Amino acid sequence: MNSFPGSDHPFALCNGQEDIKCAKECFSGFVSSNPATNDEIIYWSDWVNRRTHRFREICEKVDLFIAPSRYLHERFIKEFKISPQKIRYLDYEFNRTYLRNRVRVHETIFVFGYIGTHIPAKGIQDLIDAFSKLQTAKPCFLKLWGRFRSDLTPVLNEKIRSLSPEISSRIQWMGEYKNNTIVQDVLNHVDAIVVPSIWVENSPLVIHEAQELKVPIIAANMGGMAEYVKHEINGLLFSPRDSNDLAKQMSIFANDPQKAKQLGEKGYIYSKDGNIPGIQDHVSELEAIYKELKYAKRR
């Protein structure tokens, strides 16, 4: 994903890190509207390389890592060669006091929601594309929450305007929201949440928040998303970066709202009651980890 001069689209996909490629196609594009010079490419290529090496050096100095997903836990061990003894899995915690009393505002049409920033990594461009391909018996809506970005949101607006008036009229920009009012401002107004990220994610907050309130989720089948959303168990998964498959899964929910509701009721699959981790239990676990590490350092 990039927004550099010469790319076909500011939401073009990235397929991996390479020093020179990152310098030419990402970093230089963020600091200049002109094609990168050779000197700029050399500078940014060296910067990417040094940053990667520096990160590995810092990892050596850390006594213990805490990974919020099993996916991230395993990736740090396999790819960054972190010792299994230096990393623990512990999911995020949440203040569940503001994640209560969801009451769906009555609407006669199925509503999909997106909650997140308007950056390429979040896949919002694929979601818009998928929405334009839905095969449903009845029309539905797509509501997009997130902060306006002057460099990217207008590009998404252009994409929406390029669709037919019938489709574009059913896509709504909802603006920002506050975490402590996410129920009233967001989750009361949707029938399902879509998490279309084109990168792996770690332990998405929006997935947890939706699951606490039993809102069904459609997410990309990779990384932390696929860890917390299980296909046909507590949500639906689609092939990453595949807007056609995303459209297929969205159509399933729109055509069968009862199925969506039933999957949403499963909530968080790693607890008996479907509730996400609460802050008090999380703090207790953290304190135990710190005490254990402190004791080990004294030995």
N, C-alpha and C positions, 0 to 999 in steps of 0.2 A: 504494500500500500504506500502511496506516495503522492506528493503534489509538486512534482518537479517539472521544469520546462522540458518539453519534448515528449512527455508521456501522453498516451491517448486520452487519458481521463484522470482527474485528480484523485479518483478513487480506484486507481489501478492496483492490482494485487501484487503482493510480495511473496516470494516462495523460498525465502531463507536468507541468512546473513552471509554476506561476503564483503570484505572491507571496501574494495573498490566500488562494487555495485551499490553498497549503502551510501558511499560518498557521492556518487554520481546521481543516484536516483532518489535519495531521501534528504540527507542533511544539507547539501548545497542548495537544494530547492527551497528549503525553509528559510534560508537567509538571503536569497536573491531571486528576483523574477527573471533573471537572465540565465542562459546556459552556463554551466560551471566551467571555469577556466581550468587549465591543467594544474596550476598552482593550487586552486581550491580543491580539486579532486585529490591531490597529494596530501593536502592538509587534513581534509576530513577522513580520508582513508587511514592516515596515521592515527587520527583521533579515535576512530572506531577500534582500531587494533589495540591502542594503549588502554582504552577504557575496558576492553574485554580482559586484558592481562591484569589490570589493576583490580578488577572485580575478583579474579581468581586469587590474587594476593590477599585481599581482604577476607575472603572465605577461610583462608588458612589461619587467620587470627581470631576467628569467631569460635567460642567454646560450644555453643549450641544453637542450632537453627530450629525454628518452629514453622512447619508448613501447614497451611490451612486446607490442604487437600492431599489425599493419598497420591493423586496424580503428580503434584508438585514434589512431594516427598520422594517418589521413585525417580523422577526426572533429575533432581539434584544429585541423587546417588549414582545414577547411570551415566549422565552426561557431564556433570561437573565433578564427578568422582568424590563427592562428599562422603565421609565415612558414615555408615548407618548409625554409629554410636553418637554422631554429632548432629543428628536431626530427628525431630519428633513430629508426629502428626497431631494437630489439634485444630479442629475447625473453629471458625470465627464464632464470637458470641454476639448476642443481640439483646437490647433492652426491649423486651416483649410488651412493655406497658403501653407503647404507642402502636403496637400491632394487634389491635383488638377491634371487635365490634364492626366488622365489615358488613355493610348492607348495600347490596348491588342496587344502584339507581335504576329504576325501571326504564327499560328501552325495549322496543320490539325488534331490534336489529342486533346481531352478534357483533361485539366490538373487540378487536385485537389491540393490545397496547405495547408500546416500546418505551422503555425507561433507560436513558443513557445519553452519553455525549454523542455529538454528530461527527465522529471521527471514523475513518475507514475501517480501523480494527474492529469496531463494534458491528459492522455488517449492515448498518441501516440502509445502505444503498441496495443491498440484496433483498432486504425486506420489502422495500418499495417495489422492486422489480417483481418479487413473488406475489405481492398483493395484486398487481395488475394481471396476474395469470390465474387467479382463483377460479375454480369451477364449482360454483355453489348454486343451490336452488333459489336462495334469496340473497339480496345484496348484504354486505357487511361493511363495517367501518374499520379504519386503522387510525389510532390516535398516537401521536408521537410526543413524548415528554423529553425535555432536555434543554440545556442552555444554548441560546443562539450563538453561532460562531460565524463571524463575518467572513472568514476565509473558506468555510465549507458549507454552511447551511444554504447559502444562495445556490450552490451547485445542486444540492438536493432538491431545492425548489424548482430549478430548471428541469430536473428529471421528472418531477411530479407534473409540471405543466406540459411536458411532452406527451403525457398519457391522454387518453380520451377524456373529455369533460365528465363523462358519467363516472369514470374511475377516480379521477383527480378530485372530484367534489366529495368523495368519501374518505379522503385522507386529510386529517386535521393536525395542525401544529398546536400543541397545548402549552408550550413554554416550560419554565422551571417549576420545581416543587421543593418543599422542605421535607426532610426525612421524618420529622415528628408529625407531619400531616399527610403522609403518603397514603394512608387509608382513605381519608376524606377526599383528598385532591386527585388521587390516581386510582387506587385499587377498587374503589366503589364504582368506578366508571368503565370497567373493562370486564370481559368474560374470559379472557386468556392473555397471558403475557408471552411475547416472543423474544428470545435471546439469540440473535442471528450472528454472533461474533464470528469473524473470519480468522481470529487467532484463538489459542487454546483456552484462555481465561484460567483463573486459579480456583477460586471458590466464590462465584458471583453473588454479591449481596442481594441483588434483585431476585434471584432464584430463591434464596432463603426467605426473603420477606414475603414473596408470593406464596411459598409453601406454608408458611406459618398461618396465612389467611385462607389456605386451601383454594388458591387461584391456580388453575391449570397452566402448564408451561409447555412451550415448544422451543427446543434449543438445538444448537448444532451438536452433532455427535462426535465430540472430541474434548480432551482435557477435563477441566473441572466441571464443565457443563454436563458431560456424559456421566460424571461421577455422581452428581446429585439429581439428575433427571434420568430415569430409566424408562425406556420405550415401552409403552402400553402398560406400565405399572403405575407411575405417578406423573406421566406426561408423555410427550411425543418427541422423538429426535429426527433430525433430517441430515442428509449428507452435507458436510461442511462446504460452504461456498457454492452450493447448488440451489439456485433460486427456484428451479423447477420442482425439486423434491420438497423444498420449503413450502411452495404453493400447494403441493399435494397434501402435506400434513396439516396446513392451515385449513384446507378445504374439508378435511375430515372433521375438525372441530366445528367449523361453521355449519356443516350439514348435519351434525349430530351433537348439539349442545349438551345433551344429557351425558354422552360419553365423556365430553370434556369435563363436566362437573364431577363425574365419578372418579376420573383419574386425579383431578385436583384434590379430592377429599383424602387421598393417600398422604398428601403432605410430604414431610421430611422422612425419608425411608430409613434413616439411621437412628430413629427413636421409636419406642413402642407406641406413643400417642400421636406421632406425626408432627410433633412440635420441634422447632429448631432449638439449638443450644441457647440457654439463658445466661445472662451476664454473671449471676452469682456462682453457678457451677463452673463456669469458665475461669473466673477469678480463683476459685479454690484449686483448680487443676494447675493454673499458672503458678500459684504460690508453692504448690508441691514440687513443681519442676525446678523453680528457683532454689528452694531449700535443698533439693537433691544435688543440684549443680554446685551450690555453695559448699555443701559437705564434701563433695568429690574434690573440689579445688583445695580444700584444707588438708586432704590426705597426702 
